[in-house]
Amino acid sequence: MAAGDQESDQALPVFDRRELLRIGGFAALGLAGEALAASPASAATGDDITAMTARALVAAIRARSLSAVEVMTAYLDRIERVNPPVNAIVAMPDREGLLVQAAEADRAVARGNRLGALHGLPHAVKDLVAVRGLRFTQGSTIFRDRVAPADALQAERLREAGVIFIGKTNTPEFGLGSHTYNGVYGLTRNPYDLSRSAGGSSGGAAAALVLDLLPVADGSDYAGSLRNPAGWNNVYGFRPSIGRVPAPGRDLWNPSMGVNGPMARNVGDLALLLSVQAGFDSRAPLSLDSDREALASAPSAPLRGKRIAWAGDFAGAIPVQPGVLDACAPALADFASLGCTVEEAVPDYPVDKVWEAFVKLRNWHQGSPLLEHYRDPVRRSQLKPEAIYEVEGGLGLGAFDLTSYSVVRSEWCEAVRRFFESYDYWIAPTAQLFPFPAEQQWPSEIAGQRMTSYHEWMKAVCLVTMTGCPALAAPAGFGAGGLPMGIQIIAPVQREIDCLALAAAYEQASAGRLARRPPTY
């Protein structure tokens, strides 16, 4: 709500902020919710403030009923108290400097300056992204002491939107693997069970969100790095279509299948951050024009009669730990309650062929930027085995090999396109097993089937990566041990709005049963 709007002064019923967050956040209450967030009479405590949605915080700062200094103080206090056993946020600058920046954000409001969409919000960027003046390690001891001299494009857009960078979120070395640990900052643990993995490679971001250590978080996703940690931490993560969020790189014309995207505690905030991240940039010539206002609005749409295909275990093609599909079943019932029809179905194409192509294309994409480190004996000794696996897998690939695997990817995309002629959405689990022990490097088997690589246990998301489709990870439910599981809401290429529409309706339908907070909360 902009400064001067009258609703912020009207009498409103008293709600508990944490309960509002559990049922979908202040965005679910519309203007009344934003006014409640901005009400001077609310006497918000620190934890009240950190439980507010990003949209509500922005409205309150603009209305000057909460200051950016108050918001920053609340978050820093909470991080100091809650973060240490989980280790989600790292590389934090000094508190005094952050409060100085927050005070300047308040002065900008008082002056009537034009404010960005995230003005005054504390933010920590995944440590695969350079932020001017902050340590930029990529989780590698090779870069243990590196400080970024300039912002990467994603950090630049966030800064323009008004965030105050309070540090980084932890990630595995070079983002390799869906388990967040590295030799610089150590291990990030799952807030629902500190003995378990938070997932990765955006594990620090997901854990920070569910603990109210950040209003929103950013991440990246090649093999499920936005989706698996979102599912394992009961939050939302969105892998958009390739090009939706510009990502300049070493090779502008043969881009990786990795993309950047948003994470959040609710769909409204997820859409808000995506609207900041998205849009064409000439430094990424294959990036897409985007209607940022349409993305930010997280529009609703009639869902009755929508046809949903449920992937399950991909017709027996992937192993799944017992209990995972059961944990997803309530989500399917929620879709049915919205008037959707749900049936089990998968595209007509050999999954094993897609997986082989994925492995080889990833060797190329992920191994290429690591090759210079591999060729240096000193730096090579500091690479984790997964990095060496990717480089050595790519060394034997020729141009014609890569073409053949790219053709398989194209055939798979065509099979999925035809699949969407019969279905409006495709739903799949975000992982094939629940969070595994944190001290384990990666799962060696699922349901009795041996895993032959560090990422084979993530086929359920890797197969979706190969489609190029947008995939929105949403909480699904909990297993018998209380560990979270998620679902992917998949729509045709470039139909991010469709993903957001279904996710927003699902969020409201599922709110009551997904309100379980982590015991470390």
Buried (B, 14 or more C-beta within 10 A) or exposed (E): BEBEBEBBBEEBEEBEBBEBBBBBBBBBBEBBBBBBBBBEEBEBEBBBBBBBBBBBBBBBBBBBBBBBBBBBBBBBBBBEEBBEEBBBBBBBBEBEEBBEBBBEBBEBBEEEEEBBBBBBBBBBBBBBBBBBBBBBBBBBBBBBEBBBEEBBBBBBBBBEBBBBBBBBBBBBBBBBBBBBBBBBBEBBBBBBBBEBBBBBBBBBBBBBBBBBBBBBBBBBBBBBBBBBBBBBBBBBBBBBBBBBBBBBEEEEEEBBBBBBBBBBBBBBBBBBBBBBBBBBBEEBEEBBEBEBEBBBBBEEEEBEEBBBBBBBBBEEBBBBBEBBBEBBEBBBEBBEEBEBBBEEBBBEBEBEEBBEBBBBBBBBBBBBBBEEBBEEEEBBEBBBEBBBBBBEBBEEBEEEEBEEBBEBBEBBBEBBBEBBEEBBBBBBBBBBBBBBEBEEEBBEEBEEEEBEBBBBBBBBBBBBBBBBBBBBBBBBBBBEEEBBBBBBBBBBBBBBBBBBBBBBBBBBBBBEBBBBBBEBE
